[in-house]
Amino acid sequence: MTDTAALPPLDDLIACPHCDTLHLEQDLPEGSKAYCRRCGILLLTSEPQAIVRLVSLASAAVVLMVAAISFPFLDLDVSGQHNATSVIHAITVFSSGKGIPLAIAVALFIVVLPLVRLLALIFAIGPLVNGSKPHHSARVAFALTEQLRPWAMAEIFMVGVTVALVKIAGMATVTVGPAFWAFVALVIITVFNDQIMNRYSIWKALDTGYNA
């Protein structure tokens, strides 16, 4: 029989999000990181600039998203006929008849959900940048960013566009517009932000800030 009195309190234990190995939480020196002893994934960080970096990257991604849907995405030249299209134009093309569900899906997964996720992240942890108390719904907003992560598919969109460009390159002259590069930068920043984000530390910072 296990002596339960010898076990630490559950609140003092951290489960690795990758392999579920339990670790005892400890205060880290400033600027240090703690990794899972089994799989090596980052568990904890004590970097004062980590949240500043996350908010800065998320803010940059919002600006890039606005640029990506505002400027021309692709220019096509076929037999002397020139046609420029944007993300919004591509969505509105399918906004009638049987194409309406496709237009809604593209708008949601490519534009709306990624943008909502970025804004929710800024709303949740933005006040922590200058030491302010987070909003009382900050935990809900951060939980929303986690729930939307599988559904924000801007990177899937770029993969599809790349495949399409390869297929039509032999039939038309294709020139990528500024929105294309804005989308590329947006995808890179979003993926990088997800990789460097330490979710346990953010939850702890929200709890500490709200209860301060």
N, C-alpha and C positions, 0 to 999 in steps of 0.2 A: 504494500500500500504506500502511495506517495504521501510524504509529509507536506500537506498544503500550507502549513505555517511557514515552511522554508521557502516557498515560492514568492517572488516579488509581486506587488500589486499589478493588476492588469493594465492600469493606467500608465505604469512605468515601462511597459513592453512595447516594442515596435515590431510589426510584422513586415518582412520584406515584401514589396508589391510584386516581385517577380517569382520568388521561390517559397514565400511564406515562412522563412526562417525567423524565429523570434529573437530579438535583441533587447538588451536592457538599455533604456535611454539614459544618456549621460550628457552633462553640459560640456559643450565643445569650446575650446579656445577660439577667439575671434580669428576668422580667416581659414579655419580648418574644415575638413569634411570627414564624414563617416560612411564607410561602405559595408555592404553585406559580406559577412565572413564566408558565405557559401558561394554566391554567384557574382559578387563584386559590384552589384548595382549601387548607385548612390542612394543613401538613406537619409542623411542629415547634412546640413551645411550651416555654417555660422559665418556668412559673408554679408556684411551690412549693405553692400552694393548689389546684392543678388536681386532684390525686389525692384530696385531702381532700374536695373538692366532689363528685367522682364517688362516693366511698364513702358520703358523707352522703346523696346522692340515692338510691343503691341501697338503703341501709338504710331510708330512708323508703318506698321502693317495696315492700319486703318487708312492712313494717307495714301498708301499704295493701292488699296482696294478702291478708293474713290477715283484715283487716276486710271485704274484698270477698267473701270466701267464707264469712264467719261471720254477717253481718247480712242482713236482708231486702233483696232486690234490686228486686223490683217488687211492688206491690199492685194486684190487679185486682178491680173491682167490676162485676159483670154482673147486672142485674135483681135487685139486692139480695143476690146471692151474692158473698161476699168471699173472696178467695184471695190469700195472700202466698206468694211463692216466693223462694228463694235460689239461688245458683249451684250449691251442692252438691245441693240438691233437684232442680234442673233436670237435673243429671247422673244422679242416681239414678233419675229417672223412666224413663230409657232403659236401665237396667241389667239388663234381662231380655229374653230372646228375641232377635229380630232387631235390637233396638236397642242391643245390647251393643257392637258396633264403634263406633257413633256416640257412646256414652257414654265409651268409652275415648279416642276422638279428641278429644272436647271437653275431657275431663279433662287430657289430655296437652298440647294446644296452647294451652289457655286458662289452666290453673293450673300444672301440673307443670313444663313446660319454661320458662315465664317465671320461675317461682320458682327453679328450678335455676340458670338463667342469672344471676339477681341474686345468689344465694348464692355462685356460683363467682367472680363478679367481686369480691365482698367478700373472699372467701378469698384471691384472688390478690393484690390490691393493698392490702388492709386493713393488713397490717403496715408498709407503706411510709409510712403516715400519721404514725406516731410514730418513724420512722427505724429500725425493726427489720428484720432480715433476712427476706426472703420465704421461705415454705415451699419445699422442694425441688421440689414439684409445682405451684408457682404458675404456671409457664409452661403446663403442661397445662391447668390450670383456666382460664386466660385464653383459651387456644386453644379451649376448650369454649364459652366465652361467644360467640366469633365464629362457631363452627359452628352454634350454636343460634339465632343471630339471625334467620335466615329462618323458623324454625319456631315461634318464640314469637309467637303471634298474638292477644294480648290486644286490640290495636287493631282487628283484623279482627272480633273478637267484638263490640266496641262499635259498629262500623259496622252489623253485622247487627242488633243490638238496636235501634239507632236506626231502621233501615228497618222493623223489625217494629212498633215503637211507632207509627210514622206510619200503618201499615196497620190497626192495631186501635184507634186513638184514636177512631174513629167508632162502634165496637161496644161499647166498655167504658170505664169510668172508670179511668184508669191513674195510679197514684201511684208515683213512683220512690222507692226506699228509700235508706238510707245507703250500702249496698253499691254502688249504681249510681254515686254520686258518688265513692266510693273508687276504683272502676274507672276513672272519667274521670280522676281525679288520677293514678292509676297509669300510665295510658297517656301522659299529658302528660309525666310525669317520665321515663318510659322513653325516649320519643322524644327529649326534650331531652338526656338523658344520652348517647344514641347520637350526637347531633349535636355535642356539645362534647368527646366522647372523642377524644383524639389517640392512636391505637393505636401508632404508631411510638415516641412518647415513653414509653408504658407498657412496651413490649417492652424499650426501652433501660433504663428504670428497674428492671425486673425483673432484667435481666442485670447491671446495676451493683450492685444490692442483693445479689443472690445470690453474686456473685464478690467482694464486699467482705470 
